[in-house]
Amino acid sequence: MGRFGGFLVGFAVLSLVAGNVCTGGGQASAEPVNDPVSCAVQSGRELARAQPEQVGLDSARLADALAFAASRNRINVQVFRHNCLIGEGPTNAQTGNVAWNIWSATKSVVSLLAGIAWDQGKLDLAAPIDRYLPPELGDAEHRSITVQNLLTESSGMKVGVLTEGATGVVPIDPNSAVQALGVPLDNPPGAVFSYSQRNVDLLSYVLELAIGEPLQQFAQRELFGPLGIERGDYYWARDRAGHTYGYAHLLIPPNDFAKLGLLVSNDGRWGTQQLVSTEYLRQARQPSPANKCYGYLFWLGPGCAEAASILPSDVYMMAGLGMQNVFVMPSLDLMVVWTGFYGNVSQSGLTGTIQNTAELPYEFFRRLFAAFDEPPIPDPGPYVEPPVRLNPSQFVDLNFVLAVFGAGPFAYPGCNVLSCLNFPLAPPFADNAPGCAIMACLGPGAPGIR
């Protein structure tokens, strides 16, 4: 159910109006070569490219896979092998530089920032958040939650995925981290996986306290800047207390999203810089005791979230509502990034569409693998849809909304839409960047790649 991070909005997909450096093969050319090339990552606006034949794929079959994805609401698709961009969707030129909400894939970005802070000795993953919170904030039970519990979504917090996210979409949250400390625990910390949105907002706040500066300032200097992602490229929403949302609402252009995918697929190394340690990412890709499909805010393995069952056993993912994904397959040296708004097909209506999000990736990767000169698997045949078992009501708990108004059992004392612990609150929508609304940033002055 984790892949539904954020608020499910019936939102029409907008009609959105990007020097290559290769190693081992020189400048990429249209002529196929016998030895596959590999490309160097680069921080400039143009990503390194190669022809599909140079890395062992057939151009025509790859084009068929990309056309299929475009027919299924994938507004931007990028396929990389050996760090080379080898395939793009037909609307990439119109969408690649437009800031787009990656929803719960934002969680994986928070994980990268936690890793950088851990590498710098500023964040102890094993420590209870009691070490970082102000002394008067939260009860002993919540303060006993560890940083690692937050990274693995095993804080024990009660979950209502859609209603947790709704007040961030509107946006009226006074202070999402304080609101998290009012959410009751269904289970002891560390015992059970529970995909909580407030959990990651609390992590963002704890991380901010640990590093001693605003999270987005740290992110720009330590992560985005070295990748060549400029501050004006993206918009990352904050609550009315000024704290950055961790669960969703990083609106970033697909061409920059792809750089984040390349970073993790290169074990945190970017050129000559190790931005995130290999050791942290190794831990992040280990299944947690609470969920074999989940590491440190990354989804792991075939059959988990949008990772179709035909994908290699070492696949891991960033995953957000509506299928905003980075798929990394180390054994194939393959990375795919795509954005869009669902596009999967179900015989069971809306409920089936929400549950069976693996259908679209299954059919896409079935076509993509067929483009390999040596397909990694035999053709598995068409997707077989499982029966619907999903109960959408499990994602809704109106107590999360009531708590924002200071009412109900989840309310934190002294925190509501008018004031929160005597901390000054900005008006609703005060943080919005020009042209940014829910899904994308459009128009003059809006964030995006210029």
N, C-alpha and C positions, 0 to 999 in steps of 0.2 A: 504493500500500500504506500510505501515511501515515495514512490515516483510521483505521487500527486501533490508534492510539496507546493504550497501556495493556495490561492483561492480560485476555485473552479469557476471561471467566468465564461459565459456564452459570448464569445467575442469574435466577430468576423475577422478573418485574417486580412490584414491591410495589403493593398497592392503597393509595394514599396519600389518608390521611384528610385586591383583592386588593383633588370639587372639580376639576375639569378646567379647564385653561387653554388656550385656543385663540386664535390670532391670525388676523385676517382674517375670522373667522366668529363671534366671541364664544363664548358657552357653546354647546357642541354640543347639538343638539336632534334629535328624531326626524324633523323635517321636512327634506326635501332642499332644497338651495339650488342656484342656477345656478353660482355661483362656488365653486370648491373651497376648503376651509379649509386652513390649516396650523396646527400646534400648536407651542407652546413646550415644550422639555424642562424637566423640573422634578425637584428632588431629594426631593420628598415621597414618601409611600408610594403615592399614587394617580398613575398615569400619565395624561397628557392623552388624551382620547378624542374621536372623531368618529363619526358614522354613515357606513357605507360609501358611501351615495349622495352624501355631501358631498365625497368625494374621488374620485368617478368609478367606483365599483363597485356591483354589484347585491347587496343583502343576502342574498337567497335563494340565489344561486349561491355567494356566499362561504361561507354556512352549509353548503352541500353539500361544499365543499372541506375545511372544518374537520371535518365529520363523517367524511369519508373518512380524514383524517389520524388522527383518534381511533380509527378501526377498525383502524389499522395500528400500534398500540403507541406512538403519540405521546401521552404523558401530559400534555404542556403545549404549546400552540401559541399564538403571538402574532403578529399581522399588523399592521404599521405602514405608513401612507402619509402623507407630508408630516409626519412625526413624530407622527402621531395613531394611537393604538391603535384599530383598526377591527374586529378580529375576534379571538375567543378560542376555544380548544377547550372542549368540554363538561365536562372535568374540571379546568379551570384554577383554579376556586375552591378545590379540594381540594389542588392541587399547587403553586400559584404561589409560596407562601411557604415551601416545604419545600426545605432545602438538598440539592442533587443533584449527583453527580459529573459534571462536564462533560468529564472525561478530557482528550484532547489539545487541546480548545479552550483549556485552561489555557496552552498554548504561546503563543497569541495574546495572552493577558493579560501574559505575561512580555515579549512584544514591546512592548506599550504601556509597560511599566515601563522597558524599555531606552530607548524613545523619550523618556520624561520625563527620564531620567538624561542622555541625549545633549543634550536641550534645555538642561539645566542646566550643561552643560560638564563633567560628571563622568565620562562614558563616551565613549571614542573608538571609533567603529565600525570604523575602519580599523586599529586597533592590534592587534598580537599579544597574546594573553592573558598572555604573558610580563610585560607591563607591570603586571599586576594580581596575578598569583599570588605567593605567598611564594617566596623564592628557591630553597628546597630542594625544591619540589614539582614533579613531572613532569619528563620528559626534554625535550631541545631540540626534538624533532619535534612533540610535543604543545604545547609552549609557543609554537610558531610559528603555531598556529591563530589566526586573527583573530576578533574579536568578530563581524564580518560573516559569517565562515564559520559561526559558531554560529547566527546569526540565519537563515541560508539553508539550514541542514542540509547543509552541504558541508564539514564538518570532516574527512571522509575516514574516520571511525570505522567499524569493522565493525559490522554490524547483526544483531540477533536480537530483533525488536520485542517478541514475547511474553515471552521469557525475560529481557529487559532490565527489563520492567515487573513481572515476577512478584514480585521480592524487595521492591518498594515496596508491593505490595498486601498482602503477608503481615502486617506489614512487618518486615524484618530488616536492611535496608541499614545498614551502619555509617556510611558517608559517601559519598553517591552521586557527588559531584564527584571525590573521590579515586579512586573506582572507575572513573570515566570516563577518568581519566588512565592507567589500566592497560589500556584497550581498545586493541588494535592498530589501526593505520590501514591500511585496504585501498587507499586512494588518497591522493595528496598533497592537503593542504588546499586547498579551493576548486575542485578539478577535477571532482568528481562529486557529485551529490545522493545522499545516503544517509540515510534517515529514522531517525536514531538517537535513542533516548530519553535515553541518558546525555549526549548532546550538549547537550540543553536543561537538564539538571540542572547541567552544567558552566557553562552560561551564567548560570543563576540565582546560582551561587556567585561567578562573576566579577563580576556585577552588584552583588552584596552587598559585595564587596571595593571596588568602584569608588565606591559611594555611602557606604561607611563606617558602615553600620548594618544591622540585620536587615531582610531584604527585605520581610517582612510589615508591619513598622513603617512603612517607606517607602511601601509600597502603600496602607496605610490612610490615611496623611496626604495623599499626592499624587494618588491615583486614586480609591479607594473612598469616602473621606469626602466629597469634593466632589459625588459622585453621590448622596449620601444612603444609601450602603450602610454599615450600622453594623457594628462589629467583631463583634458577636454574631450577625450574619446568617449567616456562612459559617464553614467550616473548611477550612484549607489545610494539607495534611499536610507534615510534615518528616521527614527521616531521623533516625537515632539520634544524629547529631552536631548536630542542631538546624538543619540547612540545609533550606530550602524546596524541595520538588520542583518542577521546571519542566515536566516532560513531561506531568503529569496531576495529579489528586487535589486540585483546587480544587472543593470541594462548596459550591455557591452556589444560592440559590433562583432559579427561572426569572424571577421578577419583577425580580431584581437583574441577572441575566444579560442581560435585555432592555436595561437601562440601559447596559451595556457595548456592546451592539450599536448603540444610539442614539448613543453617543459617537463610535464609529468612523464611523457613517454621516453624522455631522455634522462630519467632518474634525477630530476631536479637540476641538471646541468644546462647552462645556456652559454654556448661558446666556451670561453675560458673561465666563466664564473659558475660556482656551485651555489645556486640561489637557495635551494632547499636540499638538505643532506640526503644522501642515498639511504642512510640508516633510518631517518624519519619516514621516508616514503616506503621503505621495506616494511616498517611497522604498520603504516597506514594501509598497506595492501594485505595485511594478515586478517583472516576472519576473526571477529571478536567472539568471546565465549558466549555472548548472548544471541548472536546471529551469524551463521556461516556465510551469509550473503553480504555482510557489511563489515567494513574496516573503520578507518578514521574518516567518516563522512564521504567515503567512496563505496560504490556498489561493486561487488566482486563475484565473478564466475558466471558461466552460462546458466540460463534459467532463472536468473535473479533480476528483478526490475525489468528493464528493456533489453537485457542481454539475452538474446534468443538462444535457444538450446543448441543450435548448430555452431555457436561461436567457440573458439578454443578455450581450454580449461583455464588459461592464464588471463583471460579478458578481465579488465576492470573499467569502471565507468564513472563519469559525472552524469547525473540524471536530474532533469527538472520537468515540471508540469508541462504537458503538451508535447513531450519528447524533445527537450533541448539536451543534446547528448554529446559527450566525447567518449568514443569507444577506443580503448587502447588494447592491442593484441601483441605483446612482446614477441611471442614465438613466430609471428609472421612479419614482424617489424612494420606493422600496419596501424594507422590511426585514422579514424573517421570522425569528423565533426559535422553535426547538422543542427539546424534550428527550424522551427515551423510551428504549426498548431495541429497536433494529433495527425490524422491521415490514415490511421489504422482502420481496418474493416472488420466488422463483427456481424454475425447473424443474429445477435441477441440485443440489438439496439444500443442505447446509450450506456447501459450498465456493462454490456460486453465490451464496448469501446474503452471504457475506463479500466476494466479488469485486464483485458488481453492486449496490453500494449506491445507485447513481443511479436505480434503478427507482422507489423510493418518492418521492423528490423530483420525478422526471419526472411521475409521475401526479398528485401534489399540485399542482405548478405548472401543469400542463395544465388542471386544474380552476380554479385561482386566476386564471389569465390569462383564462379564459372568463368570469369574473365582471366583468372590466373593461367599462365602457361602450364603450370602443374597445380591443379586445384587442390586446396588443402583437405577437402573432403569430397566424396562422391555426391552427386546431386541428391539431397535428402527428400525431394518431392515437396508438394505444396504444404503449407501450414495447416495443421489440424487443430481446430479451435477447441479448447476444453470447455466443459460446461460452466455456466456462470454460477459462482459461489459468493460473489461479492454482495455485501449489504451496504449500500451507500450511506445509510443512516449512521454507520459507525464512525463516519468522518465528521459528524456534526454534534456539537455540545454547546448549547446556547449559553451555558455558564461562562464560557470564555468571553462572549460579547458583553454579558451583564457585568463582568468584572471590570471592564474598561470604564463603566459608569459607577464603579464603587459599590456594586450590588452583587448578591449571590455568594455562594461558598468559595469561589476562586478569587474574590477581591482581596487585594493586599491593603491593609489598613492605611488610610491616608493617601491613597493613590487612585485618582479618577481622571476623567477627561478635563476637569477644570484645574486641578493641581495634583502634584505628586511629590509627597514628602518635602513640601515647601521649595521644590526645585522649579525654577521658571520654565514654563512650557511654551513652545512656539505654537502659533495657530495651526489648525489643520491645513495641509497643502503648502505650508510655508517653505518646506524643504524641496518641493518639486522643481526640477530643472525645466527650462523652456522647452515646450513641445513634447515632454515626456508624460505618457499616460498609460499605465497598466502594462501594455505589451511592448511599446516601442517609443523612440524619440524621433520626431519628424518636424521638419520645417526650419526656417531661418533661426540660427542661434541655438539649435538643439545639439546636445552632445552627439558625437560621431566622428569618424575619421575624415579629415578635410584633405 
